[in-house]
Amino acid sequence: MKIAVFSDTFFPKTDGIVTSTLNFAQRLSNHEFTVFSPAYREKSDPDIKGMTCHRFFSVPLISYTEIKIVIPNLYRLFRLLRRNRPDIIHINTPGPMGLLGIICSKIYRIPCVGTYHTLVSEQLMYLSIAKLLRIGRFFKKKKKETLLEKLVWKGSVAMYNRCDLVIAPSKSIENVLKEHGIKKETKVISNGIDRGLFKPKREYNKKVSRLVHVGRISYEKNIDQTIRAFALTLKKHPSATYTIIGDGPALRSLKDLARELKLDIRFLGYVPYKNLPGYYKNEDVFITASTMETQGLVILEAMASGLPVIGVRSYAIPDIVKNNHNGFLVRPGDIEGMSECFNRLIENPGLVSELGQNAARFVIHHDLNSTAALLERTYKRTVRNKSN
């Protein structure tokens, strides 16, 4: 089967969309994957059997240079599709490339599925001129949905309603999509976790003290809240440590906040994906304050590595983090609650082992081999239904 993937983010950028795309392509290497994506300064493509990449000229968003706005060469795009007509198109983003994927599916009458990976409405701070002038500070989300957020949802829903099938990484996001007006058939397919790469700990430390966060370092992830929670924990447990792994536009602000609070936090920056398992195993507890996860691959990675998770009750996180079973959940923005959860784990090392082992067992349901096989069956069924 020939699969054309349209995405506004791709390798060498590292995020959940890129990771899931590469993982699925590797597991389904018996098919041909052709990726249409933005061009990046780094001219390198992933070394995956059966994968071909076509890059298109793009310009960076001034307030977040990792986001690329594609200005496509339509003649080249249509020529490539005519030359190697795919059996199915898969869009991964509601941006320019995703829209082009929809257009191509209609022009050439090719079946199309779309995965809704990212809550774009939660990233609108990067489009705000007022906030652009204040880059380096942290922004609080308004409680009510703004007009711009409503328009973004309306545009995203209009795009995905033109797919033959809409894929959600979690049940929570499937429900959110339906609430916002998705009428097409939907299916939940986890992005999956490579349990051959991320393996649970064999032994747990008798003394728990190490906190870790992994992921894209951006403002909407609310990592500043985890730093403030860590500062509260230090008052009671001064030997505790915090390691933040990843890169992104909020990194400088987080470092400034750590200096302001006089905290010795390890900022490791970008770590290659293949090296992440070793870092997880050297930590005790994973934490996230993000309120915009459609699934949270780094959470699954941490759980597969046997770490209990401290998270918030928002969107897809409660789908995988079960309170008092494989981690703890607090209200969004509850800094004291996050600190209290970490304190409890520090004071109860046996609980870390219990929750961590439960986390590793839970992730079995998100095994990448199973989710890739489900995606493959979904592709075949969509093509078959379109031809009938």
Number of C-alpha atoms within 10 A of each C-alpha: 15 16 20 25 24 28 25 24 26 26 21 15 14 19 15 21 23 17 19 19 18 19 20 20 21 18 19 19 14 12 16 18 26 21 21 24 25 27 23 20 7 9 9 11 14 12 10 14 15 15 19 15 19 15 17 19 14 18 15 14 13 12 17 17 13 16 17 22 20 20 13 17 10 11 8 12 16 15 11 12 14 11 8 12 16 20 18 21 29 25 27 24 25 29 21 19 25 25 20 19 29 26 15 18 21 14 10 13 13 20 24 28 25 27 23 23 22 19 19 16 17 16 17 15 19 19 14 12 11 10 16 15 10 11 18 16 15 18 13 10 13 7 6 7 10 12 9 12 16 13 12 18 19 14 14 24 20 15 20 28 18 20 23 20 22 24 24 24 23 24 18 19 23 20 14 15 20 14 10 13 15 21 16 15 12 19 17 18 19 24 28 25 26 19 19 9 16 22 19 22 17 10 9 20 14 12 13 22 21 18 24 23 25 25 23 22 23 20 24 22 20 21 24 21 20 27 23 18 20 25 22 19 22 15 10 11 16 11 11 18 20 22 18 22 18 18 19 16 17 22 21 14 18 23 18 13 16 18 12 9 12 10 17 13 16 14 16 12 16 17 15 8 10 9 10 19 17 13 15 26 20 15 23 27 27 26 26 24 28 23 21 20 22 25 26 20 22 19 27 27 26 32 32 32 30 34 34 31 34 27 27 24 19 19 20 22 25 16 15 20 24 19 16 12 17 27 27 23 24 19 14 17 17 16 20 17 18 29 21 17 21 28 20 13 22 23 15 14 17 16 18 26 23 18 24 28 23 20 28 25 15 19 23 15 13 19 19 22 16 17 20 22 14 15 19 17 12 17 21 15 12 18 20 11 10 14 10 5
